Amino acid sequence: MIRFSEKVTVSGGLHARPASVLVHQLNQFSSTVKIICDQKQANGKSILSVMALGVKTGDEVIFEIDGIDEEAAAAEVQKLFQREFAI
């Protein structure tokens, strides 16, 4: 299992568009993804679950990725945060 944190810098936090981009990318991997923010947990492959976290700009989110392609999935998440979810 890989566990790491990322600070949300995208304007508006993880609202519909960035959450959609994140979920779309994560669904390309077989690993399970848990996102944790302020003691709440979400399935990283569910748009409704991710949006229900209510992640705002400046929040720190923790990712727990577990599975055969966990390293590739973690790298993709980190790339998304670095480019502020630009596709």
N, CA and C atoms as an extended XYZ file, in Angstrom:
261
Properties=species:S:1:pos:R:3:atomname:S:1:resname:S:1:resid:I:1 pbc="F F F"
N         0.832       -1.177        0.000 N   MET     1
C         0.000        0.000        0.000 CA  MET     1
C         0.881        1.247        0.000 C   MET     1
N         0.459        2.206       -0.774 N   ILE     2
C         1.141        3.493       -0.830 CA  ILE     2
C         0.239        4.521       -0.164 C   ILE     2
N         0.821        5.341        0.708 N   ARG     3
C         0.079        6.401        1.390 CA  ARG     3
C         0.871        7.694        1.232 C   ARG     3
N         0.209        8.748        0.770 N   PHE     4
C         0.851       10.048        0.613 CA  PHE     4
C        -0.207       11.137        0.707 C   PHE     4
N         0.250       12.360        0.890 N   SER     5
C        -0.695       13.475        0.977 CA  SER     5
C        -0.389       14.507       -0.101 C   SER     5
N        -1.417       15.236       -0.460 N   GLU     6
C        -1.305       16.314       -1.444 CA  GLU     6
C        -2.106       17.505       -0.931 C   GLU     6
N        -1.592       18.693       -1.180 N   LYS     7
C        -2.323       19.910       -0.840 CA  LYS     7
C        -3.106       20.354       -2.066 C   LYS     7
N        -4.379       20.663       -1.870 N   VAL     8
C        -5.248       21.078       -2.977 CA  VAL     8
C        -5.006       22.553       -3.256 C   VAL     8
N        -4.522       22.847       -4.461 N   THR     9
C        -4.235       24.230       -4.843 CA  THR     9
C        -5.163       24.726       -5.947 C   THR     9
N        -5.931       23.828       -6.536 N   VAL    10
C        -6.830       24.220       -7.614 CA  VAL    10
C        -7.937       25.120       -7.052 C   VAL    10
N        -8.243       26.182       -7.775 N   SER    11
C        -9.265       27.130       -7.338 CA  SER    11
C       -10.623       26.443       -7.197 C   SER    11
N       -11.254       26.619       -6.064 N   GLY    12
C       -12.564       26.015       -5.831 CA  GLY    12
C       -12.494       24.635       -5.221 C   GLY    12
N       -11.295       24.104       -5.002 N   GLY    13
C       -11.155       22.786       -4.406 CA  GLY    13
C       -11.510       21.667       -5.372 C   GLY    13
N       -11.890       20.526       -4.831 N   LEU    14
C       -12.248       19.376       -5.671 CA  LEU    14
C       -13.737       19.432       -6.002 C   LEU    14
N       -14.110       20.463       -6.763 N   HIS    15
C       -15.489       20.580       -7.234 CA  HIS    15
C       -15.687       19.638       -8.416 C   HIS    15
N       -16.789       19.764       -9.128 N   ALA    16
C       -17.187       18.777      -10.139 CA  ALA    16
C       -16.109       18.467      -11.187 C   ALA    16
N       -15.511       19.482      -11.805 N   ARG    17
C       -14.567       19.202      -12.876 CA  ARG    17
C       -13.291       18.511      -12.400 C   ARG    17
N       -12.565       19.068      -11.407 N   PRO    18
C       -11.356       18.348      -10.977 CA  PRO    18
C       -11.663       16.985      -10.355 C   PRO    18
N       -12.769       16.870       -9.653 N   ALA    19
C       -13.140       15.568       -9.084 CA  ALA    19
C       -13.394       14.568      -10.203 C   ALA    19
N       -14.046       15.021      -11.268 N   SER    20
C       -14.321       14.158      -12.415 CA  SER    20
C       -13.032       13.707      -13.090 C   SER    20
N       -12.098       14.629      -13.255 N   VAL    21
C       -10.806       14.289      -13.864 CA  VAL    21
C       -10.074       13.262      -13.002 C   VAL    21
N       -10.060       13.484      -11.691 N   LEU    22
C        -9.384       12.568      -10.774 CA  LEU    22
C       -10.003       11.174      -10.827 C   LEU    22
N       -11.315       11.096      -10.723 N   VAL    23
C       -12.009        9.814      -10.735 CA  VAL    23
C       -11.804        9.092      -12.067 C   VAL    23
N       -11.884        9.841      -13.158 N   HIS    24
C       -11.683        9.234      -14.482 CA  HIS    24
C       -10.297        8.597      -14.574 C   HIS    24
N        -9.274        9.302      -14.117 N   GLN    25
C        -7.912        8.765      -14.173 CA  GLN    25
C        -7.763        7.545      -13.257 C   GLN    25
N        -8.324        7.625      -12.061 N   LEU    26
C        -8.179        6.513      -11.114 CA  LEU    26
C        -8.905        5.257      -11.574 C   LEU    26
N        -9.984        5.413      -12.312 N   ASN    27
C       -10.726        4.253      -12.794 CA  ASN    27
C        -9.986        3.493      -13.884 C   ASN    27
N        -8.859        4.011      -14.348 N   GLN    28
C        -8.054        3.310      -15.337 CA  GLN    28
C        -7.099        2.308      -14.669 C   GLN    28
N        -7.090        2.296      -13.338 N   PHE    29
C        -6.217        1.403      -12.584 CA  PHE    29
C        -7.059        0.392      -11.814 C   PHE    29
N        -6.478       -0.770      -11.537 N   SER    30
C        -7.224       -1.790      -10.797 CA  SER    30
C        -7.094       -1.618       -9.279 C   SER    30
N        -6.119       -0.857       -8.839 N   SER    31
C        -5.906       -0.653       -7.402 CA  SER    31
C        -7.093        0.055       -6.754 C   SER    31
N        -7.282       -0.220       -5.460 N   THR    32
C        -8.296        0.512       -4.706 CA  THR    32
C        -7.688        1.831       -4.227 C   THR    32
N        -8.531        2.852       -4.164 N   VAL    33
C        -8.058        4.180       -3.769 CA  VAL    33
C        -8.986        4.737       -2.699 C   VAL    33
N        -8.386        5.096       -1.576 N   LYS    34
C        -9.132        5.750       -0.503 CA  LYS    34
C        -8.585        7.170       -0.379 C   LYS    34
N        -9.493        8.149       -0.300 N   ILE    35
C        -9.106        9.540       -0.106 CA  ILE    35
C        -9.626        9.965        1.265 C   ILE    35
N        -8.756       10.578        2.053 N   ILE    36
C        -9.116       10.995        3.406 CA  ILE    36
C        -8.892       12.497        3.541 C   ILE    36
N        -9.904       13.184        4.071 N   CYS    37
C        -9.794       14.622        4.318 CA  CYS    37
C       -10.641       14.953        5.543 C   CYS    37
N       -10.034       15.565        6.540 N   ASP    38
C       -10.738       15.968        7.766 CA  ASP    38
C       -11.535       14.826        8.387 C   ASP    38
N       -10.902       13.694        8.550 N   GLN    39
C       -11.512       12.519        9.181 CA  GLN    39
C       -12.611       11.855        8.359 C   GLN    39
N       -12.878       12.358        7.152 N   LYS    40
C       -13.860       11.727        6.262 CA  LYS    40
C       -13.106       10.932        5.207 C   LYS    40
N       -13.705        9.808        4.784 N   GLN    41
C       -13.084        8.951        3.782 CA  GLN    41
C       -13.974        8.821        2.570 C   GLN    41
N       -13.326        8.652        1.407 N   ALA    42
C       -14.077        8.492        0.166 CA  ALA    42
C       -13.420        7.434       -0.702 C   ALA    42
N       -14.244        6.788       -1.507 N   ASN    43
C       -13.750        5.890       -2.545 CA  ASN    43
C       -13.276        6.783       -3.688 C   ASN    43
N       -12.001        6.729       -4.010 N   GLY    44
C       -11.429        7.586       -5.046 CA  GLY    44
C       -11.922        7.292       -6.445 C   GLY    44
N       -12.692        6.228       -6.611 N   LYS    45
C       -13.210        5.879       -7.930 CA  LYS    45
C       -14.688        6.221       -8.069 C   LYS    45
N       -15.231        6.954       -7.107 N   SER    46
C       -16.642        7.340       -7.123 CA  SER    46
C       -16.762        8.862       -7.078 C   SER    46
N       -17.314        9.455       -8.124 N   ILE    47
C       -17.449       10.914       -8.195 CA  ILE    47
C       -18.281       11.446       -7.029 C   ILE    47
N       -19.367       10.773       -6.714 N   LEU    48
C       -20.218       11.241       -5.614 CA  LEU    48
C       -19.487       11.173       -4.279 C   LEU    48
N       -18.734       10.112       -4.071 N   SER    49
C       -17.978        9.939       -2.840 CA  SER    49
C       -16.910       11.023       -2.699 C   SER    49
N       -16.186       11.312       -3.780 N   VAL    50
C       -15.132       12.329       -3.755 CA  VAL    50
C       -15.731       13.713       -3.502 C   VAL    50
N       -16.806       14.040       -4.193 N   MET    51
C       -17.418       15.356       -4.020 CA  MET    51
C       -18.022       15.523       -2.627 C   MET    51
N       -18.479       14.427       -2.032 N   ALA    52
C       -19.068       14.482       -0.687 CA  ALA    52
C       -18.032       14.853        0.379 C   ALA    52
N       -16.755       14.693        0.071 N   LEU    53
C       -15.712       15.096        1.019 CA  LEU    53
C       -15.714       16.608        1.242 C   LEU    53
N       -16.148       17.367        0.246 N   GLY    54
C       -16.170       18.825        0.377 CA  GLY    54
C       -14.785       19.434        0.474 C   GLY    54
N       -13.834       18.928       -0.304 N   VAL    55
C       -12.448       19.391       -0.249 CA  VAL    55
C       -12.347       20.800       -0.842 C   VAL    55
N       -11.749       21.701       -0.057 N   LYS    56
C       -11.595       23.100       -0.479 CA  LYS    56
C       -10.139       23.400       -0.812 C   LYS    56
N        -9.912       24.502       -1.492 N   THR    57
C        -8.561       24.948       -1.782 CA  THR    57
C        -7.803       25.118       -0.467 C   THR    57
N        -6.604       24.586       -0.412 N   GLY    58
C        -5.775       24.664        0.786 CA  GLY    58
C        -5.875       23.443        1.685 C   GLY    58
N        -6.882       22.609        1.467 N   ASP    59
C        -7.022       21.389        2.272 CA  ASP    59
C        -5.931       20.379        1.914 C   ASP    59
N        -5.557       19.600        2.898 N   GLU    60
C        -4.605       18.503        2.704 CA  GLU    60
C        -5.415       17.216        2.587 C   GLU    60
N        -5.179       16.446        1.528 N   VAL    61
C        -5.870       15.176        1.358 CA  VAL    61
C        -4.840       14.052        1.382 C   VAL    61
N        -5.241       12.939        1.962 N   ILE    62
C        -4.371       11.768        2.048 CA  ILE    62
C        -4.922       10.702        1.107 C   ILE    62
N        -4.035       10.118        0.335 N   PHE    63
C        -4.399        9.037       -0.580 CA  PHE    63
C        -3.809        7.742       -0.059 C   PHE    63
N        -4.622        6.705       -0.036 N   GLU    64
C        -4.156        5.352        0.259 CA  GLU    64
C        -4.502        4.501       -0.951 C   GLU    64
N        -3.471        4.025       -1.645 N   ILE    65
C        -3.654        3.262       -2.880 CA  ILE    65
C        -3.067        1.882       -2.674 C   ILE    65
N        -3.878        0.867       -2.992 N   ASP    66
C        -3.448       -0.506       -2.739 CA  ASP    66
C        -3.822       -1.388       -3.923 C   ASP    66
N        -2.838       -2.086       -4.463 N   GLY    67
C        -3.094       -3.010       -5.560 CA  GLY    67
C        -1.871       -3.215       -6.421 C   GLY    67
N        -2.042       -4.002       -7.480 N   ILE    68
C        -0.898       -4.366       -8.318 CA  ILE    68
C        -0.317       -3.184       -9.092 C   ILE    68
N        -1.132       -2.171       -9.387 N   ASP    69
C        -0.627       -1.008      -10.131 CA  ASP    69
C        -0.631        0.256       -9.266 C   ASP    69
N        -0.435        0.073       -7.963 N   GLU    70
C        -0.498        1.193       -7.024 CA  GLU    70
C         0.536        2.277       -7.311 C   GLU    70
N         1.722        1.891       -7.739 N   GLU    71
C         2.756        2.890       -8.013 CA  GLU    71
C         2.379        3.765       -9.200 C   GLU    71
N         1.855        3.164      -10.247 N   ALA    72
C         1.434        3.934      -11.426 CA  ALA    72
C         0.257        4.845      -11.080 C   ALA    72
N        -0.678        4.342      -10.280 N   ALA    73
C        -1.835        5.139       -9.876 CA  ALA    73
C        -1.390        6.327       -9.021 C   ALA    73
N        -0.480        6.095       -8.095 N   ALA    74
C         0.034        7.170       -7.241 CA  ALA    74
C         0.750        8.227       -8.077 C   ALA    74
N         1.545        7.784       -9.041 N   ALA    75
C         2.258        8.720       -9.913 CA  ALA    75
C         1.269        9.581      -10.703 C   ALA    75
N         0.184        8.982      -11.169 N   GLU    76
C        -0.821        9.726      -11.936 CA  GLU    76
C        -1.505       10.768      -11.057 C   GLU    76
N        -1.834       10.415       -9.828 N   VAL    77
C        -2.449       11.367       -8.900 CA  VAL    77
C        -1.511       12.544       -8.663 C   VAL    77
N        -0.246       12.249       -8.422 N   GLN    78
C         0.720       13.309       -8.161 CA  GLN    78
C         0.876       14.229       -9.373 C   GLN    78
N         0.856       13.673      -10.578 N   LYS    79
C         0.925       14.486      -11.794 CA  LYS    79
C        -0.290       15.396      -11.907 C   LYS    79
N        -1.471       14.861      -11.598 N   LEU    80
C        -2.690       15.678      -11.661 CA  LEU    80
C        -2.604       16.879      -10.725 C   LEU    80
N        -2.127       16.654       -9.521 N   PHE    81
C        -2.007       17.751       -8.571 CA  PHE    81
C        -0.951       18.756       -9.008 C   PHE    81
N         0.142       18.289       -9.601 N   GLN    82
C         1.196       19.192      -10.050 CA  GLN    82
C         0.707       20.123      -11.159 C   GLN    82
N        -0.130       19.604      -12.041 N   ARG    83
C        -0.618       20.445      -13.149 CA  ARG    83
C        -2.019       20.994      -12.879 C   ARG    83
N        -2.437       20.950      -11.617 N   GLU    84
C        -3.721       21.483      -11.171 CA  GLU    84
C        -4.886       20.989      -12.017 C   GLU    84
N        -4.865       19.688      -12.313 N   PHE    85
C        -5.936       18.972      -12.974 CA  PHE    85
C        -6.161       19.372      -14.431 C   PHE    85
N        -5.208       20.073      -15.032 N   ALA    86
C        -5.301       20.381      -16.462 CA  ALA    86
C        -5.106       19.066      -17.231 C   ALA    86
N        -5.922       18.861      -18.233 N   ILE    87
C        -5.840       17.610      -18.996 CA  ILE    87
C        -4.930       17.801      -20.194 C   ILE    87
